[in-house]
Amino acid sequence: MHVTVEIAGEDTHELEVDADATYGDLLAPVDLNPHEVSVLVDGEHVPTDQPVAADRVRVVRLIKGG
């Protein structure tokens, strides 16, 4: 399965993943931690353990502060 991963404000990556891949599986090849980002499909948050059902996703880095 071919998936375009857009990292908001950064790069866009074209990935080939297995048919049973999850949204979390899209993060490792682009060096992102699932605890530091939110994965969006059509502007809606999707859980990282959900199987990939879209050919384009957007990843937004979460802001940390203290």
N, CA, C and O of each residue as an XYZ file, in Angstrom:
264
protein
N       0.845     -1.165      0.000
C       0.000      0.000      0.000
C       0.896      1.235      0.000
O       1.861      1.304      0.761
N       0.587      2.185     -0.831
C       1.332      3.431     -0.925
C       0.629      4.501     -0.084
O      -0.575      4.717     -0.230
N       1.388      5.173      0.800
C       0.815      6.194      1.673
C       1.707      7.430      1.645
O       2.929      7.328      1.754
N       1.087      8.590      1.498
C       1.792      9.861      1.588
C       1.645     10.372      3.013
O       0.531     10.526      3.513
N       2.773     10.633      3.663
C       2.776     11.135      5.037
C       3.306     12.565      5.011
O       4.481     12.803      4.731
N       2.422     13.503      5.305
C       2.802     14.913      5.365
C       3.036     15.282      6.826
O       2.145     15.126      7.661
N       4.227     15.767      7.130
C       4.523     16.239      8.480
C       4.320     17.751      8.447
O       5.055     18.464      7.764
N       3.332     18.232      9.175
C       2.933     19.637      9.127
C       4.127     20.562      9.338
O       4.864     20.436     10.316
N       4.303     21.495      8.400
C       5.375     22.470      8.486
C       6.746     21.927      8.156
O       7.743     22.640      8.267
N       6.806     20.662      7.748
C       8.100     20.038      7.459
C       8.052     19.353      6.103
O       7.715     19.977      5.097
N       8.389     18.073      6.077
C       8.521     17.323      4.835
C       7.292     16.471      4.537
O       6.415     16.281      5.379
N       7.266     15.971      3.314
C       6.289     14.979      2.899
C       7.061     13.740      2.480
O       8.062     13.829      1.769
N       6.587     12.579      2.928
C       7.261     11.316      2.650
C       6.300     10.379      1.940
O       5.113     10.324      2.263
N       6.822      9.647      0.972
C       6.060      8.619      0.261
C       6.517      7.272      0.807
O       7.696      6.934      0.708
N       5.594      6.495      1.386
C       5.945      5.223      2.002
C       5.185      4.074      1.357
O       4.055      4.234      0.896
N       5.827      2.914      1.334
C       5.174      1.665      0.962
C       5.049      0.858      2.242
O       6.055      0.571      2.891
N       3.836      0.488      2.615
C       3.606     -0.265      3.847
C       2.781     -1.511      3.544
O       2.097     -1.592      2.524
N       2.862     -2.475      4.449
C       2.076     -3.695      4.311
C       0.589     -3.378      4.423
O       0.207     -2.358      4.997
N      -0.230     -4.236      3.885
C      -1.677     -4.034      3.910
C      -2.233     -4.022      5.330
O      -3.288     -3.435      5.571
N      -1.540     -4.661      6.274
C      -2.026     -4.702      7.656
C      -1.349     -3.665      8.556
O      -1.430     -3.766      9.780
N      -0.688     -2.676      7.967
C       0.012     -1.643      8.738
C      -0.977     -0.770      9.515
O      -2.123     -0.576      9.110
N      -0.492     -0.255     10.640
C      -1.282      0.693     11.440
C      -0.727      2.100     11.196
O       0.341      2.274     10.608
N      -1.483      3.097     11.667
C      -0.999      4.470     11.527
C       0.293      4.671     12.314
O       1.134      5.478     11.918
N       0.461      3.959     13.407
C       1.704      4.027     14.168
C       2.891      3.516     13.372
O       4.009      4.001     13.542
N       2.656      2.532     12.496
C       3.728      1.995     11.662
C       4.257      3.024     10.668
O       5.362      2.869     10.150
N       3.488      4.063     10.399
C       3.920      5.107      9.473
C       4.925      6.062     10.110
O       5.609      6.805      9.407
N       5.016      6.045     11.426
C       5.844      7.022     12.126
C       7.316      6.635     12.213
O       8.179      7.506     12.099
N       7.624      5.374     12.408
C       9.018      4.939     12.556
C       9.885      5.304     11.345
O      10.994      5.802     11.537
N       9.433      5.081     10.117
C      10.281      5.411      8.964
C      10.590      6.905      8.829
O      11.538      7.275      8.136
N       9.813      7.754      9.472
C      10.055      9.201      9.409
C      10.592      9.733     10.742
O      10.569     10.938     10.993
N      11.073      8.821     11.592
C      11.717      9.142     12.868
C      10.840      9.956     13.813
O      11.300     10.931     14.407
N       9.579      9.556     13.951
C       8.667     10.225     14.875
C       8.172      9.242     15.919
O       7.988      8.058     15.638
N       7.959      9.739     17.113
C       7.459      8.957     18.234
C       5.955      9.163     18.335
O       5.504     10.308     18.318
N       5.154      8.093     18.440
C       3.699      8.253     18.504
C       3.221      9.046     19.717
O       2.087      9.524     19.728
N       4.069      9.193     20.740
C       3.686      9.958     21.930
C       3.900     11.459     21.746
O       3.498     12.255     22.594
N       4.533     11.842     20.637
C       4.855     13.244     20.395
C       4.094     13.852     19.232
O       4.305     15.015     18.888
N       3.203     13.068     18.621
C       2.486     13.557     17.435
C       1.015     13.152     17.474
O       0.594     12.316     18.273
N       0.267     13.768     16.595
C      -1.116     13.372     16.353
C      -1.228     13.064     14.866
O      -0.749     13.829     14.029
N      -1.865     11.937     14.542
C      -2.041     11.540     13.153
C      -3.461     11.920     12.730
O      -4.435     11.594     13.409
N      -3.556     12.616     11.596
C      -4.846     13.091     11.105
C      -5.153     12.521      9.728
O      -4.276     12.428      8.869
N      -6.405     12.144      9.534
C      -6.912     11.744      8.231
C      -8.122     12.617      7.955
O      -9.085     12.619      8.722
N      -8.069     13.353      6.870
C      -9.142     14.305      6.528
C      -9.436     15.245      7.687
O     -10.593     15.587      7.932
N      -8.389     15.668      8.406
C      -8.526     16.610      9.503
C      -9.002     16.033     10.816
O      -9.155     16.767     11.792
N      -9.240     14.727     10.864
C      -9.720     14.063     12.072
C      -8.620     13.185     12.664
O      -7.937     12.463     11.936
N      -8.449     13.248     13.985
C      -7.465     12.418     14.683
C      -7.821     10.943     14.528
O      -8.987     10.562     14.626
N      -6.798     10.114     14.283
C      -6.992      8.669     14.239
C      -6.026      8.016     15.227
O      -4.891      8.472     15.363
N      -6.451      6.965     15.912
C      -5.557      6.253     16.837
C      -4.409      5.595     16.076
O      -4.592      5.108     14.961
N      -3.234      5.586     16.683
C      -2.075      5.013     15.997
C      -2.144      3.495     15.893
O      -1.407      2.897     15.109
N      -3.027      2.858     16.677
C      -3.149      1.397     16.574
C      -4.229      0.974     15.582
O      -4.497     -0.218     15.432
N      -4.840      1.923     14.914
C      -5.880      1.631     13.915
C      -5.219      1.286     12.581
O      -4.229      1.916     12.211
N      -5.746      0.298     11.853
C      -5.183     -0.041     10.539
C      -5.283      1.137      9.566
O      -6.260      1.886      9.571
N      -4.263      1.280      8.742
C      -4.250      2.361      7.749
C      -5.360      2.122      6.737
O      -5.450      1.055      6.130
N      -6.205      3.140      6.567
C      -7.314      3.046      5.617
C      -7.322      4.240      4.671
O      -8.283      4.438      3.928
N      -6.262      5.030      4.696
C      -6.184      6.213      3.838
C      -4.841      6.220      3.127
O      -3.858      5.679      3.632
N      -4.806      6.835      1.952
C      -3.541      6.889      1.220
C      -2.785      8.187      1.481
O      -1.691      8.390      0.954
N      -3.372      9.065      2.296
C      -2.704     10.322      2.657
C      -3.020     10.650      4.108
O      -4.184     10.664      4.508
N      -1.984     10.914      4.893
C      -2.172     11.297      6.293
C      -1.333     12.539      6.583
O      -0.346     12.822      5.903
N      -1.751     13.259      7.596
C      -1.011     14.432      8.051
C      -0.601     14.180      9.497
O      -1.407     13.723     10.308
N       0.633     14.476      9.808
C       1.155     14.285     11.156
C       1.489     15.661     11.721
O       2.192     16.453     11.093
N       0.971     15.929     12.919
C       1.203     17.214     13.579
C       1.961     16.947     14.871
O       1.548     16.124     15.687
N       3.074     17.652     15.049
C       3.847     17.516     16.287
C       3.079     18.202     17.418
O       2.531     19.289     17.238
N       3.045     17.561     18.572
C       2.392     18.130     19.737
C       3.374     19.060     20.450
O       4.579     18.810     20.479
N       2.846     20.112     21.012
C       3.682     21.089     21.719
C       3.788     20.687     23.174
O       2.789     20.385     23.827
N       5.009     20.688     23.669
C       5.245     20.386     25.078
C       5.587     21.689     25.787
O       6.184     22.592     25.202
N       5.212     21.769     27.013
C       5.538     22.977     27.760
C       5.465     22.727     29.245
O       5.035     21.669     29.704
N       5.891     23.711     29.968
C       5.850     23.491     31.397
C       5.752     24.788     32.158
O       5.707     24.779     33.389
